[in-house]
Structures are given as C-alpha cells and as structure tokens.
Amino acid sequence: MTGAPSEPATATGDAATTRTAVRALVRSRLGIDPRALAAFRIGLGLVIVIDLLVLRAPGLVTFYTDAGILPRSALEDLSPTLARWSLYALSGSVWVQALLLTVTGALAVCLLLGYRHRLAAVGSVLLLASLHARNPYLVNGGDTILISLLLFAALLPLDARWAISPRRPEGDTVRDTRDEPRVVSTATALLLLHVVVIYAINAVLKFRSDEWLSGIAVQRIFRLESFTGYLGPIIADYPALLTAINWLWVAVLSASVLLVLATGRLRTATVAAYVGAHLSMAATMRLGLFPLIMVSVLVVFLPPSVWDQVEHLGSATGLARRLGALRLGDERTEAGSSSRSVLSPRVRRGTRLAATALLVCLFLAAASWQIVAAGLVDNPSADDDSVLERSSWAFFAPNPPDTYSWYVVEATDGAGESTDLVRGGPATFDGPPDVAERYSSTLWERYGRKGQGAGEPAREAAGSYFCEQAHDGVESVTIYRVDQSVDADGPVGEPTPHELIVSRC
C-alpha cells in the first residue's frame, strides 16, 4: 500500500528522462554551435565580396550593360521574365550597374560583420538574384546554392558571436545565446538537411553512372581542359591517382548522412573529408567560387569541441579578445526589465509558425526542383538546355561531359584576310595549348560554356559586340564553336568547328 503512490511519480520521471534524452539527441544532431553560425556568416560575406570584386566588377561593362555582349533587348527576347524582374535590367548604363553592385557589396560587408545580418541577407538575395537574372549565362550551380544559403541566413541568429550588433533600444530584453552550446530550431535543422540533400542527390547520381562506377569519371574530367587548371594538369598524368580519387569521392558522398547522424570525432572527420575534397577541387579545377561556398556552409556541422579549440587558439593569439570587442552597442538589460514587446504573444507565435511553414515549403520546393533538374524523375516538358538543367546541383553527374569547347571569332576585312579576334593572328581551328588561355577572364569562360545552347538573339548580340570590338576595315565577323571529344586517355579525333553566326559589320 505504501509503494503504490510512487508509481505515477516514477512514470512521470521516466517520461521526463525520455524527453530529456530525445532533446539531447536532437540538439546534438540538428543543433548548431553559435560560433559555427558566426563562421558561416563570415564565410558567406567573404564569398560574396570576392565574387563581386574579383569576378563581376571587372566584367561589368562587358556582361551587364547595353554596350556589352548581352544587351537588355537580347535578354528580353531570350527571357522576358528575367528582363522584367531583374533590378539590373532597369537600365543599361554603366553607372546604374556600378551603383547596384556597390550596394550589393555593402550588404555583403554588413553580413560579414554581423550588422543587421537578417536585412543584409534578404537584400543580398534580391540583388544577387537580379544580377544573375541580368545575364543567366554566367550562373552556375554554386551561385544558386549561395542564394539558398542566404535565405537560411536570414532566419538564423548569425550575430550571436563575433558580430557588430546594432545598438538596442533601452530596456529591450534579448536572449543571450553566447553561453548556449547549440542553437536548435526548424531553420538549423533544415539548413543541415539542405546540405545533406545536395550531397545525397549527387551520391544517387554517381551510382547511376557507368563512368563513376567503373572508376574512369575523374580521369575524363581531368581531360576537360576548360575545367582543369592550376595543379590539375600535373595530376592528370597519374591515372592511378585519379582512379583512387574517383572511388574516394564516391565513398565520401555515400557518407553524407553522417553529417547529421554522427557526433563528436566521427562528425568532425566527415566534415574534414568534405572540406578537404572541396579545397582539392579549388586547387585543380576552375569551378568558380563553388568550393568556397561549400566550405563556408560545412563549418555549421562542426561540434562545440572543435570551436572550443578554435577559441582556445584565438585566446592564445589575442584574436578572441579583438573579436569580442566587435560586439559594439549590444546593450542587454538585466532580468526583470519591465519593457514589453510591441507584438502580443499570440501574434509572435503566429509569425513564427508562418515563418516555419514557409521555410519548410521552400526546402521541399528546392529539393523537388533539384531532383527534377538532376533527372531523377521524368520531366517531359524540359529539354536538355532548360533552365532546370543549367541550374542543377548535379556537378559532373550522372556522367561527366565527353567534350570540351572553345570559340574562334574570325574577323574578315575587305581584302578577304581573316584574323582571330581572341588570340590574334590567322584564325585556325587547331586545339590551343591551354583552352582556358583563350578566355581573358572566368566570366568569359563561363559565358562561352553556359551559352552553348543560347538562342539566336544571344548569337546576334555577340556578333554585334565583336563587330564593335574589331578594327576599322573589318567587314564581317564569324563566330565558331569548336568541340573536342575526350575519353579517359585524352583527346579523341580532331577538333570539330561549328559556325554559329556571321555578322556584317
């Protein structure tokens, strides 16, 4: 009789223990350390600044104005929707493009420093999406991944550490997250799952590929001279090493679920494998900022123990003290403040629920879009050159390309003599020693590769642009695309030229 009353208490205690265990399980796998969020924020800001300064600004006139290779009239013929909604398409003047690019850069710096990071992230999404829409042939999968990550950045507390925060109104009470081991929310869970989905889709595609499963895919990739660069040509001479890299990358992609299922050292090792793979890509292939974008988001998977070591190292060098001083104007009132939020609790709950529902819908839409783009489900309405295909995150999957291309722009004068406007001298279709050297910048290479399936308006605009660039006396300009087939051993056959357009100057 005396033991009976303790049974409900024991059941309640067991339920509480179970809830605590489940919360710990979720927190350790779907939570993110505040310092990792700060590093993610800094990485995103740096990537955007580098993109604007190193890639976009030097080609501002050539690729984003009416004096360039794709004027607004051509864009409107190719895609009226993009021309209508892009802020960069409001004007073809250089100063307007420079102003918008400057505002985009300023928002990136605010994001980097953590100053009003939510507003900076939303503004960056709008302006970067407009920049990409202004010239869609300069967009790669890394650019669209960056946009998706910025949407998550707008919903995460990225300014909890290492940030310049705006001065808060007196009496405003906020929750101090600096001493919390992890931040757990729907946004953190979906961000982690978003990254895993990117890798998981690629893993599925690899297992549907004969080239990847036979171990020759990486060998063929390193024969694509339009992609291979830096240390790549050296590694291309070691087929056994490339075969090992092929299988290693397939194994790493297959382990993508460990990014969320594993904890502690196993998770750290998994993150290190991905970071090492992407840094290796950056050192051997011309992939734009894609490797750096992925490294920026992979830091969110690192457990608190790693960030403890980082802070310990920072303390030893004095860096932590300087970063801590960045949190200017962050005035928190003591507990018990009588100030109240302007919004009622019911409105705040409704807003949070709406934001959560919107975020889940965006995540499902992005995942579905990429499943269709990757060809994992049939999409009869899309052809091989659809927007979905060009925006896919299925890098070199299911099969890597079996050709690479370059362009010959032949200018013919009144005497019938021809000149190659790209390299100078007589126009020939022989393979150049280095295909990348035919392009004066990364944007030129990307435009040539992404614009292979461009419509007639884009070709006519390109012909008019090169006529303007030609010297006096040139009567016509002919643009050729030259294709070179490759296999795992190197080039196959002779280069094949294709005449794209003849423009009378």
Secondary structure, DSSP 8 states (H G I E B T S, - for coil): --STTHHHHHHHHHHHHHHHHHHHHHHHHH-B-HHHHHHHHHHHHHHHHHIIIIIIGGGHHHHHSTTSSS-HHHHHHH-HHHHHH-GGGS---HHHHHHHHHHHHHHHHHHHHTTTHHHHHHHHHHHHHHHHHH-GGG--HHHHHHHHHHHHHTTS-TTSSS-------TT------TT-S-B-SHHHHHHHHHHHHHHHHHHHHHTT-HHHHHT-HHHHHTT-TTTB-TTHHHHTT-HHHHHHHHHHHHHHHHTTTHHHH--HHHHHHHHHHHHHHHHHHHHHB--TTHHHHHHHHHGGGS-HHHHHHHHHHHHHHTHHHHHHTT-TT-----TT-----SS-HHHHHHHHHHHHHHHHHHHHHHHHHHHHHTTSS--TT--TTSHHHHT---TT-SS--SEEEEEEEEEEETTS-EEETTT-SS---S--S-GGGGSSSHHHHHHHHHGGG--HHHHHHHHHHHHHHS-TTEEEEEEEEEEEEEETTEEEEEEEEEEEEEEE-
